[in-house]
């Protein structure tokens, strides 16, 4: 899982910066909290290849069931106060 920092948000396009790379990915978060600049996202490399991603809570019906912490559809959204475990949504 790679640690990425949100550097910019322009509508749904997030600029994420890792240790050696920058990524621009269109993302949607179906949760009460909306990510902010300088929040951190931990995600697996497989998701960084996608053009559009949607995330929601682990119990959301529109995603695969997450069975362990190595599932590539699992991400962690972290700010100064909390960590939220989210999953990729489909459909």
Buried (B, 14 or more C-beta within 10 A) or exposed (E): BBBBEBBEBEEEEBBBBBEEEEBEBBBBBEBEEEBEEEBBBBBBEEBBEEEEBBBBBEEBEEBEEBEEEEBBBBBBBBBEEEEBBBBBBEE
